[in-house]
């Protein structure tokens, strides 16, 4: 469905709020009431949204189908609104954590997110096409609103490969198995200086070899379990989803992706234009072949 902008358009979009989002049942009903008063929605459809409003997981479309009433046609969310909503959901997600890194990233989101949104969609990315769906399926079990916001905004983002590493140092599997998209930063949909916020995805079982960079970095993993270490040849630590990692400037770190694609929020808070570099280690071959879940304690 194509509709004009303004309050009516926002109401049509709010009818599509993801199931399970706290308060979404009542928000959907409020949107339905607005459209009914404007003569854009029938009384029968409004009643279905009213009945479902007390339970956020209750699907009005299922009730409408049971009553042999045609569900409301979906409305395309404008690219700028989709990206703005994703940033709002990221900030809401991060608000559930504490720590210096989280505070720094949220402070910069607050500073820069009020700028105009200029979507910069790129070409299709095979890593995203193959892996974003499974990652979001895992995420929506616990964070349906964030998963939905990522899904809706993803087509409007420019997903690219990080090209600063020498290919022979970072490894072919990582080069062909990752992608990232900036939301706020230089060249991102929302411009910022000395700040980069975005999403990062890596295919299952890939090793992101030991590396470091001048930029302080927050990782907020949305899937798991994955393996981590913070120094070449130090022990691998298995971490579940939703355990943020704060890497200080030049701090070594490595990620071994588990059976579910690695999807995370990342934030660089200064020195964002200085490149990352690989830190050699002698145990990469074994880690490349390792499957998370085949180790004791994982």
N, C-alpha and C positions, 0 to 999 in steps of 0.2 A: 504494500500500500504506500502511495506517495501522498503526503499531506503538506500543507504550508507550515512555516515556522511559527514560533510564538508559544503561548500557553497551551493551546490545543495540541500542538506537536509534542510538547513535553509530556502532556497527559497520556497520549498514545504510547509514548516510550515507557512511561512508568507502569503501564499495564503489563509490560514485559519484564518487570523486575524478577530476578531469579527466585525460584521457590526456595524456602528455607532461610532467606535473608531476614534477620530479626526486624520485625515491624513491617515487612513487605506486604503481608496480607492487607493490612489497613491502608498502606500506601496505594496498593492497587485499587482498593475500593474507593479511596478518595479521588483517584484519577478517573475511575469509572463514573463517579458522581458528577465530576466536572463536565465530562463529555455528555452525560445524560442531560444535564441542565442546558447544555449548548445545543441539544437536539441531535447529537451525533451518535448516540448509543440508545438502544431500546431498553424499555423497562425490564424485559426478561433477562437481558444480559447484565444489567445493573444488579438484579436480584442474585444472580449467580456469584458475582463478585462480593456481594454483601454476605451471602452464606459462607463463603470461603474465607472471609477476612479475619476471623479470630485465629485461624491456624495458618502460619506462614508457609507450611508445606502443602497446603490444600490447593489443588490445581483447578482454577475456574474452567479451563478448557475441557477437562474431563467431565465436570458437572454439566456444562453446556452440551457436550456430546451425548451424555446420558439423557438429557431432556430433549434431544433431537433439535438443538439450536446450533446454528453454525457459529463456530468460535470466531473471535475477533481476528482479522487479518493482521499479520505482523507488519510493523513499520520499520523501515530502514533507519538506523541511528546515524546521524551525520558524523563524519569523520572527526571533526573537532570536538564534538560532544563525547564521542566514544573515547578519545584520548584523554580528555579532561576527567571523565569518570574513572578511567583506569588509574590515573594519578591520585584521585581522591581515595580509591579503594586501597592503593598501595600505602598511602599515608595512614589510613584507618588500620590496615594490617600491622604496620610498624608501631602504631601506638600501643600495641599489646606487649611490647618489649621495652627493656630499659638498657642502659649502657651508653658509653661515650659515642660509639659509632652510630647507633640509632639516633641519638639526639642530634648529632652533627648532620646526618642526612635529612632528618625531619625539619631541622632548622632551615636548611637550604631549599627544601621543597616549599616551605612556607614563604620563603623570600622570592622564589622564582615562578611558582606555579600560577600566579595571577597574570602572567604575560599572555599575549594572544597565542592561540594554537594554530600552527600552520602544518597540516599533515604532509608528510614526505614519504608516500608509499613507494616501495621499490618493486623489483621483479619478484616473482615467486621464489621461495628458497626451499630446496629439497629437504634440508635438515628440519626445518619448521614443519613442512608438509607431512613428514613421516613421524615426527616426535611430539609435536605440540598437543595433538589430540589425546594420546595416552597420558601425557603429563597432566593435562587439565582434568581428565577422568579421575586421576588420583586426588588432585587438589579439591575438586568439587565435593568430595565426600565430607570435608571439614570446613571449606571456605567457598561456598557456592557463589557468593557475590563476586569475589576476587576472580574466580575461575571464569565466570561469565564476562566480567569486564575485560579480561585478557583475550578471551575468544572474540569478542565483538571488536576490540581495537586492533587486533593483530593484523588484519588485512590492510590497515591504514598505516602500518609501520614499515620502515626500511630495515629489513633483516640482512645483516652483512657478516662476513667473516673477518675476524681480527687479523690483519695482515702484517703486523710489525715483527713477528717471530721469524727467524730463519727456518725454513721448512725442515731441514735435516735435524734441527735441534728440538723442535716442538713435536715432530712426528706426524706422519701422514694421517693417522686415525683421527687425531684432534683437528687437523686442518680441514678434513672433509666431514667432520662430525659435529660441528658447532656453529652457532650463529648468535648474534646479539642485535638488539634494537634499542636505540636511545630514545628516551621520552623528553628529557630536559637536558640541555647541553649545547655546545657549539654544533650547529648544523642539525639539531634535533627539532621536533615539532614545536617545543617551547625553548626559546633561546636562553642560555645562561652562560656566564663566565666562571671558570674554575669550579665547575660542578657538572657531573654526568650521572644521570639516573636512567636506568633502563632494565630490560629483561635479557637474560642469558640462558641459552639452552644447549645441552650437550646430549648426544645420543647415548643409549645404554652401553655400559661396559667400557666406555672410552676413558683413557688416562689423560688427564690434563696435567702434564709433567710439571715438576718443581719449577717455580718461577717467582719473580718478585717485580715490583715497580715502585717508582717514587710516590705515586698517589696512595694515600690512605684509602682503604676499600672496605665497604660493607657488603657482605653476601647475606642474603636472607633466603635460604633454600626453601622452596615450596613443595619439593618432593624429597623422598628418601626411602630407604637409607642409602648413604653414599660414604665413601672413604675419604679421610682427610689426613694430612700430616703437615707439619709446620717446620720443616728442615729436611734437606736431602738425607735419605737413608735412615730417618727416624721412624719409629713404629707408626703404622697406619691406625687411625682411630675411626670407628664407625659412628656416624651421627645420623639421627633420624631427621625427618623434615621439621621445619619450623624451629631450628636452633641457629640463630644468626652467628656469623663469623665476622670478626673485625680484624682486618690485616693492617697493621701500622706501616708507614713508609719503609720500603725495602725489606719487609718481613717475608721470609720464604713461606710458600704454601703450595700445596698440590691437592688435586681432587681426583679420586677414582670413582667413576659413576657406577651406581648399582644397576639393578635390573629394570628400574623405571627411569625414563629420561630425566636428566638433571635440569630442573627449571628453577631459576632464582631471580630475585630482585637484586640488582647491584647498584652501588653508589660510590662514585669517586668524588672526594671532597676538596681536592687541590691537586696541582701539578697534573692535570688531566691530559695535557698534550705531550707529556714525556712518556716514551715507550716502555713497555714491560720487557723483561729479559729472562731467559731460561737459566736455571741453575743445574748444572750437570749432576747426575746421580748414577750409580752403577747398577741399581736394581730395577730399572725401568722395564726390562724384558719380562721379568717375573710379574710385575704389576700390570703390564699390558695384558697378560693372559689370565690374570686373576678374575674370578667372578665373585662379586660381593654376595655373601650367603654361603660360600664354601669355606669360610674361615670361622674358627671357633669364636663365639662372642659377637658375631655379626648379625 
